[in-house]
Amino acid sequence: MKKIFACLFAATFLTGCVQSTAMIGPAMTLVSSGNATHAFGTFVTNKAVEEETGMQTHELLVKKVEEQQIKNKDLKINKELSSLLERNINDKQLFILLQNNIKNTRKELNLN
């Protein structure tokens, strides 16, 4: 009888038929701290997040962190591009200024 129960128990968890991941965190909280209120709150929060987003809490957190990293990379790229564009504009203005000075100098030399 124990073997049958153990096999059924193992088969249920090994095949992924049980959605037990939402209970792991609260169960660990309850075991480690003995605070049932905190464990229940954690469980309810996890279930609410899962129902609202379709993802578990840790999946949602990973997604948000990845989105923030992408946003930070985009901001960094935009700053670098702005800097390059500004430098290019300054170089272009310097080039135009030099061309005008060369033209004016040639005019002065041709008049003399």
C-alpha positions as CSV (number, residue, x, y, z in Angstrom):
1,M,0.0,0.0,0.0
2,K,2.8,2.4,0.9
3,K,4.5,1.6,-2.5
4,I,1.4,2.4,-4.4
5,F,0.9,5.6,-2.5
6,A,4.5,6.6,-3.0
7,C,4.4,5.8,-6.8
8,L,1.2,7.8,-7.2
9,F,2.6,10.7,-5.3
10,A,5.9,10.6,-7.3
11,A,4.1,10.2,-10.6
12,T,1.9,13.2,-9.9
13,F,4.8,15.5,-9.1
14,L,7.1,14.2,-11.7
15,T,4.6,14.5,-14.6
16,G,3.8,18.1,-13.7
17,C,0.2,17.4,-13.1
18,V,0.2,19.5,-9.9
19,Q,0.4,23.2,-9.8
20,S,2.3,23.3,-6.5
21,T,4.8,26.0,-7.2
22,A,2.5,28.7,-5.8
23,M,2.5,26.8,-2.5
24,I,6.3,26.3,-2.2
25,G,7.1,29.9,-1.1
26,P,4.3,30.1,1.5
27,A,5.0,26.6,2.8
28,M,8.7,27.5,3.3
29,T,7.6,30.7,5.1
30,L,5.3,28.8,7.3
31,V,7.9,26.1,8.1
32,S,10.8,28.6,8.7
33,S,9.0,31.3,10.6
34,G,5.8,29.7,11.8
35,N,3.9,32.8,10.7
36,A,0.7,31.4,9.1
37,T,-0.7,34.9,8.4
38,H,2.4,35.8,6.4
39,A,2.3,32.5,4.5
40,F,-1.4,32.9,3.7
41,G,-0.8,36.5,2.5
42,T,2.1,35.3,0.2
43,F,-0.1,32.5,-1.2
44,V,-3.0,34.8,-1.9
45,T,-0.7,37.4,-3.5
46,N,0.9,34.7,-5.7
47,K,-2.5,33.4,-6.8
48,A,-3.8,37.0,-7.5
49,V,-0.7,37.7,-9.7
50,E,-1.1,34.4,-11.5
51,E,-4.8,35.0,-12.2
52,E,-4.2,38.6,-13.3
53,T,-1.1,38.1,-15.5
54,G,-1.2,34.4,-16.3
55,M,2.4,34.2,-15.0
56,Q,3.7,33.2,-11.7
57,T,5.3,35.9,-9.5
58,H,8.9,35.0,-10.2
59,E,8.1,34.9,-14.0
60,L,6.5,38.4,-13.8
61,L,9.5,39.7,-11.9
62,V,12.0,38.3,-14.4
63,K,10.0,39.8,-17.3
64,K,9.9,43.2,-15.6
65,V,13.6,43.2,-14.9
66,E,14.4,42.2,-18.5
67,E,12.1,45.0,-19.8
68,Q,13.9,47.5,-17.5
69,Q,17.3,46.3,-18.8
70,I,16.2,46.7,-22.4
71,K,14.9,50.2,-21.5
72,N,18.2,51.1,-19.9
73,K,20.2,49.8,-23.0
74,D,17.9,51.8,-25.3
75,L,18.5,55.0,-23.2
76,K,22.3,54.4,-23.3
77,I,22.2,53.9,-27.1
78,N,20.1,57.0,-27.5
79,K,22.6,59.1,-25.4
80,E,25.5,57.7,-27.4
81,L,23.7,58.6,-30.7
82,S,22.9,62.0,-29.5
83,S,26.5,62.6,-28.5
84,L,27.7,61.4,-31.9
85,L,25.2,63.6,-33.7
86,E,26.1,66.6,-31.6
87,R,29.8,66.1,-32.3
88,N,29.0,65.6,-36.0
89,I,27.1,68.9,-36.1
90,N,29.9,70.7,-34.3
91,D,32.4,69.2,-36.8
92,K,30.2,70.3,-39.7
93,Q,29.9,73.8,-38.3
94,L,33.7,74.0,-37.9
95,F,34.2,72.7,-41.5
96,I,31.8,75.4,-42.8
97,L,33.6,78.1,-40.8
98,L,37.0,77.0,-42.2
99,Q,35.7,77.0,-45.7
100,N,34.4,80.5,-45.3
101,N,37.7,81.7,-43.9
102,I,39.6,80.1,-46.8
103,K,37.3,81.8,-49.3
104,N,37.7,85.1,-47.6
105,T,41.5,84.7,-47.4
106,R,41.7,83.8,-51.1
107,K,39.6,86.9,-52.0
108,E,42.0,89.1,-50.0
109,L,45.0,87.5,-51.6
110,N,43.6,87.9,-55.1
111,L,42.8,91.6,-54.5
112,N,46.4,92.4,-53.4
